[in-house]
Amino acid sequence: MPIAADIIEALRLELRRGTLILAVLGTLRTEKYGYTLKTELAAAGVDIDEGALYPMLRRLETQGLLASEWREEAKRQKRFYRLSDDGAAALEFLASEWRAMNAALDSILGTSALKERGQ
């Protein structure tokens, strides 16, 4: 019996949730405003809805991982975000955790073994 589409979608969203934070922190190693951040993430293959992105940015700032400031650009006020020192440390830690988890999953799923066999 095939797995229901709604179950697959819920699992996909759960899998993405943690990786989105890593993607946002990694992209904000250089300062960006929200729309540019969203565009760069999409260009890298990470689509995120504005309804999820902006609350995440506010939460990460409240946690001290991001800093932001309002500036005028092209006669419009834009909020620019960047990693704080704590955010840079968190990114380094999370990236290390991601690499370790990815290696473990490659082993579990047989991805590395498939590459070695040329499949």
C-alpha positions as CSV (number, residue, x, y, z in Angstrom):
1,M,0.0,0.0,0.0
2,P,1.5,3.4,-1.0
3,I,2.2,6.0,1.7
4,A,-0.3,8.8,1.7
5,A,0.8,12.0,0.1
6,D,0.0,14.0,3.2
7,I,2.2,11.8,5.3
8,I,5.1,12.1,2.9
9,E,4.6,15.9,2.8
10,A,4.6,16.1,6.6
11,L,7.8,14.0,6.8
12,R,9.5,16.2,4.1
13,L,8.6,19.4,6.0
14,E,10.0,17.9,9.2
15,L,13.2,17.0,7.5
16,R,13.6,20.5,6.0
17,R,12.8,22.4,9.2
18,G,16.2,22.0,10.8
19,T,18.1,22.4,7.6
20,L,16.5,25.8,6.9
21,I,18.1,27.3,10.0
22,L,21.5,26.1,8.9
23,A,20.9,27.4,5.3
24,V,19.8,30.8,6.7
25,L,22.8,31.1,9.0
26,G,25.2,30.0,6.3
27,T,23.8,32.5,3.8
28,L,24.0,35.3,6.4
29,R,27.8,35.1,6.7
30,T,27.5,38.2,4.6
31,E,24.9,40.9,5.4
32,K,21.7,40.8,3.4
33,Y,18.1,42.0,3.6
34,G,15.2,39.6,3.6
35,Y,14.3,39.6,0.0
36,T,18.0,39.1,-1.1
37,L,18.3,36.3,1.4
38,K,15.2,34.6,0.1
39,T,16.4,35.0,-3.5
40,E,19.9,33.6,-2.7
41,L,18.4,30.6,-0.9
42,A,16.1,29.9,-3.8
43,A,19.0,30.1,-6.3
44,A,20.8,27.5,-4.1
45,G,17.8,25.2,-4.3
46,V,16.4,26.1,-0.8
47,D,12.9,27.5,-1.3
48,I,11.4,29.1,1.8
49,D,8.1,31.0,2.0
50,E,8.3,34.6,3.4
51,G,5.7,33.6,6.0
52,A,8.3,31.2,7.4
53,L,11.5,33.2,6.7
54,Y,10.7,36.5,8.5
55,P,9.5,34.9,11.7
56,M,12.6,32.7,11.7
57,L,14.8,35.8,11.2
58,R,13.1,37.5,14.2
59,R,13.4,34.4,16.3
60,L,17.1,34.0,15.5
61,E,17.7,37.7,16.3
62,T,15.8,37.3,19.6
63,Q,18.1,34.3,20.4
64,G,21.1,36.5,19.7
65,L,22.3,34.6,16.6
66,L,21.6,37.5,14.2
67,A,21.9,41.3,14.4
68,S,19.9,43.6,12.2
69,E,19.5,47.3,11.3
70,W,17.2,49.4,9.3
71,R,18.7,51.3,6.4
72,E,17.4,53.3,3.5
73,E,18.3,51.8,0.1
74,A,16.7,53.0,-3.2
75,K,14.5,55.4,-1.1
76,R,13.0,52.4,0.8
77,Q,13.7,51.3,4.4
78,K,15.2,47.8,4.4
79,R,16.2,45.6,7.3
80,F,19.6,44.1,6.9
81,Y,20.6,40.9,8.8
82,R,24.0,39.5,9.6
83,L,25.4,36.8,11.9
84,S,26.3,37.9,15.3
85,D,29.4,36.4,17.0
86,D,27.2,33.9,18.7
87,G,25.5,33.2,15.3
88,A,28.9,32.5,13.7
89,A,29.8,30.1,16.6
90,A,26.4,28.4,16.3
91,L,26.8,28.1,12.5
92,E,30.2,26.5,13.0
93,F,28.8,24.0,15.5
94,L,25.7,23.2,13.5
95,A,27.7,22.7,10.3
96,S,30.0,20.3,12.1
97,E,26.9,18.4,13.4
98,W,25.4,18.4,9.9
99,R,28.6,16.9,8.4
100,A,28.7,14.2,11.1
101,M,25.0,13.4,10.7
102,N,25.3,13.4,6.9
103,A,28.2,10.9,7.1
104,A,26.2,8.7,9.4
105,L,23.2,8.8,7.1
106,D,25.4,8.0,4.1
107,S,26.6,4.9,5.9
108,I,23.1,3.9,7.0
109,L,21.5,4.5,3.6
110,G,24.4,3.0,1.7
111,T,25.1,6.2,-0.3
112,S,28.8,5.9,0.1
113,A,28.8,2.3,-0.8
114,L,26.8,3.0,-4.0
115,K,29.3,5.7,-5.0
116,E,32.2,3.3,-4.5
117,R,30.5,0.8,-6.8
118,G,29.9,3.5,-9.4
119,Q,26.1,3.4,-9.0
